[in-house]
Amino acid sequence: MIETRLTKMMGIKHPIVCGGMMRLAYPPLCAAISNAGGLGNLTSAMYDGKESLQAAIREVRELTDKPFIVNVTLLPSIALGPEQYMAFFDACAEERVPAMEIGGVPLDRFEGGKYFKKLKDAGVKLFHKVGSVKHGKHAEEAGYDGVIAAGVEEGGHPLNENVTTTVLTPRMAEELSIPVITAGGMVNGRSLAAALCLGAEGILMATRFINTHECRVHDKVREELIRRNENETVLYGNTIGLQGRALLNDSIRKVMEIESRGGGLDEILPLISGTYGDEIWQKGNMNIGLIPVGQSIGLIHDTVSCRELLDRIVREAEEVLSHNTGRFS
Ligand SMILES: Cc1cc2nc3c(=O)[nH]c(=O)nc-3n(C[C@H](O)[C@H](O)[C@H](O)COP(=O)(O)O)c2cc1C
């Protein structure tokens, strides 16, 4: 057992959280992670409004009686506007979800802070995913319950300040008094032990959860992630104002070529559009579209159940922390 301020705050067994995963973090995966002792994630952007998100939250609750976290990513989006975000926040407040992971714009700056207050009043624990100490300090001052310190290694949208996880976590820990959760490159027991040593109260992983039996993807996806290495992701999107990290494939190579000659969003969008989602995740075509994975793919060597994964991570971390590996005297 590794008990931290995070496990105590959320009433969970293991200090391991799943990050938002568009097209993957559905109720069955969310519940499997929570049932395994971590904090499963339900990602709101996959739903079209209040009722559908509420139905998904209720589905999670049918599958588990353990706490979970709902992701809302307040970033520029073609598919979602302020109305949907407001609907998501209303759903989470009404359902009194245990926790929320907010990405992008701080929730206290959205709609004059109305939803921040509404969610806090509903007893929802709020975590802001940030890539800089400045944003972490803002989160603490605004009254968030914790921050997720996301280093540049992460899949998704690492902040373009490009600070690594190994520096970001201790910097956050020395500047903030609210709990810090480390994200970006977290995969195994060594990751958890290292994060705790750097001052974190737990880890958040996303890419690693793709290679679990409960994540609904084609086997070819998992085989590809095992085959690929840490040097096979790229940062793209700086010329369009939103950096992302994705698996190196033909589409991303083309995006990088467009960016290097100053081509714009109109040219890039068709290559990274969300319409490729099913082709990638359900059919296993890894050579098209944007596949948001982290450098952590270099450390994914198998596919296991969520329970096996979480138990193994904690067991390995305990071994490392108690010098039981035989590497130290
Ligand atoms: C497939 C995939 C989809 C993601 N979608 C989202 C998302 O919708 N919202 C979000 O805030 N982060 C998203 N992320 C980022 C993760 O929540 C997390 O911050 C990051 O992946 C952690 O780094 P790791 O992949 O090395 O574990 C996504 C990551 C992956 C791998």
The ligand as a Gaussian input file, in Angstrom:
#p B3LYP/6-31G(d) Opt

LIG

0 1
 C       -5.092000       8.681000     -26.828000
 C       -4.978000       9.888000     -25.951000
 C       -6.006000      10.837000     -25.948000
 C       -5.916000      11.958000     -25.107000
 N       -6.978000      12.832000     -25.056000
 C       -6.947000      13.834000     -24.126000
 C       -8.090000      14.660000     -23.920000
 O       -9.120000      14.509000     -24.579000
 N       -8.010000      15.642000     -22.976000
 C       -6.867000      15.823000     -22.207000
 O       -6.856000      16.708000     -21.335000
 N       -5.781000      15.059000     -22.389000
 C       -5.798000      14.077000     -23.308000
 N       -4.707000      13.268000     -23.454000
 C       -3.528000      13.488000     -22.581000
 C       -3.594000      12.616000     -21.337000
 O       -4.723000      12.862000     -20.555000
 C       -2.346000      12.782000     -20.438000
 O       -2.212000      14.115000     -20.022000
 C       -1.062000      12.362000     -21.110000
 O       -1.264000      11.421000     -22.116000
 C       -0.098000      11.806000     -20.073000
 O        1.079000      11.366000     -20.648000
 P        1.342000       9.806000     -21.047000
 O        0.597000       9.595000     -22.285000
 O        2.819000       9.752000     -21.213000
 O        0.836000       8.960000     -19.929000
 C       -4.763000      12.153000     -24.292000
 C       -3.733000      11.197000     -24.327000
 C       -3.828000      10.078000     -25.130000
 C       -2.717000       9.073000     -25.094000

